[in-house]
Amino acid sequence: MMQKWLFLLVLSGTVACAGENSMVLQYAGVKVKEHNKTYMIERNQPPACLDIPVLPENLYGNKEDVNASGCKKSVYFSLGTIQPMMLDSKIKTVGELEVLEFIKKAQRSPDRYILVDSRKAFWYHYLTIPTAVNIPYDEIAYDSDFPEERVRLLQLLHIWQKAHGYDFSGAKTVLLFCNGAWCEQSPRAIRALVGIGYPKNKLLWYRGGLQDWLLMGFPGIKP
């Protein structure tokens, strides 16, 4: 009975301000400000979809009425390489609720946290997670032909260049993602950052990426 009552409270929004509970954030949403525009990042729950029962045929079948309503979305893993659950024992893998909490932290302290879309620019400009900054995985390793890429990387992540190497004492905590669990771009970005000495305890990985983000009903944006 208590669980049912709590669920009703969450849906009604009456506990939206009750602390930083990540379970509440998915219903209450996260208010963000970007490019002088304020909006909510919240889970899209069309009323019609709430009436569809959670049954095997609705989730995995080919019922045209469910598909037509926009309430069923499919994922295809015919391309790419499925990634492990953990890239490194010292690098935390996170899910959608942690991403929401991270975005909230980044809004409060942009000098300490940054959400990074590590895909190539054309992927990023097509669709990305709100507030994400694009740092393509292939622009992290130093390339003498494009020194401006290194300057931008250091500025965005608050890395200070020394005579020999880098100073990461003021480096931001970075949460990286790409297309999904089959996408190699964010793992490559993480390995590249580790390769230049970035502290592993300041790196987070959203394995599900943009695909899982959209499947859970959260919005994507065109930067």
C-alpha positions in Angstrom: 0.0 0.0 0.0 2.8 2.3 0.9 4.5 1.7 -2.5 1.2 2.5 -4.3 0.8 5.7 -2.4 4.4 6.8 -3.1 3.9 6.1 -6.8 0.8 8.3 -6.9 2.6 11.1 -5.1 5.4 10.9 -7.6 3.1 11.0 -10.6 1.1 13.9 -9.2 4.4 15.9 -8.8 3.8 16.6 -5.1 7.3 15.2 -4.2 9.1 17.0 -7.0 11.0 19.1 -4.5 11.7 16.4 -2.0 15.4 16.3 -2.1 17.7 15.1 -4.9 16.1 11.7 -5.3 17.0 10.4 -8.7 13.7 8.3 -8.9 11.8 11.6 -8.6 13.8 13.4 -11.3 12.4 11.2 -14.0 8.9 12.5 -13.3 9.7 16.0 -12.0 12.2 16.8 -14.8 15.3 18.9 -14.6 15.2 22.6 -15.5 18.2 23.8 -17.5 19.4 27.0 -19.0 21.3 26.9 -22.2 22.0 29.8 -24.7 19.8 32.1 -22.7 16.9 29.7 -23.0 15.3 27.9 -20.0 13.5 24.6 -20.5 12.7 21.3 -18.9 14.4 18.0 -19.6 11.6 15.6 -18.7 10.3 12.1 -19.6 7.7 12.2 -22.3 4.7 10.1 -21.2 1.8 10.5 -23.7 -1.5 9.6 -22.0 -2.3 7.2 -24.7 0.8 5.2 -24.0 0.0 4.9 -20.3 -3.1 2.9 -21.3 -1.2 0.2 -23.2 -0.5 -2.8 -21.0 3.0 -4.1 -20.5 2.7 -7.4 -22.4 5.3 -9.3 -24.5 3.4 -8.7 -27.7 3.3 -5.0 -27.1 7.0 -4.7 -26.3 8.4 -7.1 -28.8 5.7 -7.9 -31.3 4.6 -6.2 -34.5 1.2 -5.0 -33.5 0.5 -2.1 -35.9 -1.8 -0.3 -33.5 0.9 0.0 -30.9 3.5 1.1 -33.4 1.2 3.7 -35.0 0.6 5.3 -31.6 4.3 6.1 -31.2 4.4 4.2 -28.0 6.6 1.3 -29.1 10.1 1.9 -30.3 12.5 -0.7 -31.6 16.3 -1.0 -31.3 18.4 -2.7 -33.9 22.0 -3.8 -33.2 22.9 -5.1 -36.6 25.8 -2.6 -36.8 28.6 -1.7 -34.4 30.4 -3.6 -31.7 28.6 -4.3 -28.4 30.5 -2.8 -25.6 31.2 -4.3 -22.1 29.3 -3.1 -19.1 32.4 -1.6 -17.6 35.4 -0.1 -19.5 37.6 0.1 -16.4 37.2 -0.8 -12.8 37.9 2.9 -11.9 35.5 4.4 -14.5 31.8 4.3 -13.4 29.1 3.3 -15.9 25.9 5.2 -15.4 22.2 5.1 -16.6 19.6 7.6 -17.4 18.8 8.6 -13.8 22.4 9.4 -13.1 22.6 11.4 -16.4 19.7 13.5 -15.1 21.4 14.1 -11.8 24.7 14.9 -13.6 22.9 17.5 -15.8 21.5 19.1 -12.7 25.0 19.3 -11.1 26.4 20.7 -14.3 23.8 23.5 -14.4 24.8 24.4 -10.9 28.5 24.1 -11.3 29.5 24.3 -15.0 33.1 24.8 -14.0 33.2 21.3 -12.4 31.0 19.1 -14.6 30.5 18.7 -18.3 28.3 16.3 -20.4 30.2 15.3 -23.5 28.8 13.9 -26.8 31.9 12.1 -28.1 30.5 11.4 -31.6 31.7 13.0 -34.7 30.2 16.4 -35.4 27.6 15.4 -38.0 26.1 12.9 -35.5 26.0 15.6 -32.8 24.4 18.2 -35.0 21.7 15.8 -36.2 20.5 15.0 -32.6 22.0 15.0 -29.1 21.1 15.0 -25.4 20.2 18.5 -24.1 23.2 20.5 -22.6 25.8 18.2 -24.2 29.0 19.6 -25.6 30.6 18.0 -28.6 34.1 16.7 -28.3 34.6 14.2 -31.1 36.6 11.1 -30.0 39.1 11.6 -32.9 39.9 15.1 -31.8 41.2 14.3 -28.4 44.6 12.8 -29.4 47.0 15.7 -30.4 47.3 16.4 -34.1 49.9 19.0 -35.1 47.8 19.8 -38.2 44.9 20.9 -35.9 46.4 22.6 -32.8 43.1 24.5 -32.2 41.4 21.2 -31.3 43.8 20.7 -28.4 43.3 24.3 -27.3 39.6 23.8 -27.3 39.8 20.5 -25.4 42.0 22.0 -22.7 39.7 25.0 -22.3 36.5 22.9 -22.1 37.8 20.4 -19.6 39.8 22.9 -17.5 43.1 21.2 -18.2 46.2 23.3 -17.7 49.3 22.8 -19.9 52.6 22.5 -18.2 56.1 22.5 -19.7 56.0 18.8 -19.7 52.5 17.3 -19.7 49.3 18.5 -18.2 47.9 19.6 -14.8 44.5 17.9 -14.1 44.1 19.3 -10.6 41.2 21.6 -11.8 39.9 19.2 -14.4 36.1 18.8 -14.7 34.2 15.6 -14.0 33.2 14.4 -17.5 30.3 12.2 -18.5 30.7 10.8 -22.0 28.2 9.1 -24.3 27.7 8.2 -28.0 24.9 6.4 -29.9 24.3 3.3 -27.7 25.7 0.1 -26.2 27.0 -0.9 -29.7 28.8 2.4 -30.3 32.6 2.6 -30.0 33.0 6.4 -30.1 32.6 7.1 -26.4 34.9 4.2 -25.3 37.5 5.5 -27.7 37.1 9.0 -26.3 37.6 7.7 -22.8 40.7 5.7 -23.8 42.1 8.8 -25.5 41.5 11.0 -22.4 43.1 8.3 -20.1 46.0 8.2 -22.6 46.8 11.9 -22.0 46.6 11.4 -18.2 43.0 12.3 -17.4 42.1 11.0 -13.9 39.8 7.9 -14.2 37.8 9.0 -11.2 36.7 12.1 -13.1 35.3 10.1 -16.0 31.8 8.6 -16.2 30.4 6.6 -19.1 26.7 6.5 -20.2 26.8 3.2 -22.0 23.2 3.4 -23.3 23.9 6.6 -25.1 21.5 8.7 -27.2 19.5 5.6 -28.3 18.6 4.5 -24.8 17.9 8.1 -23.8 15.3 8.4 -26.5 13.8 5.0 -25.8 13.2 6.1 -22.2 11.2 9.0 -23.4 13.7 11.8 -22.8 14.1 14.6 -25.4 16.8 15.0 -28.0 17.7 18.4 -29.4 19.4 19.7 -32.5 22.2 22.0 -31.2 
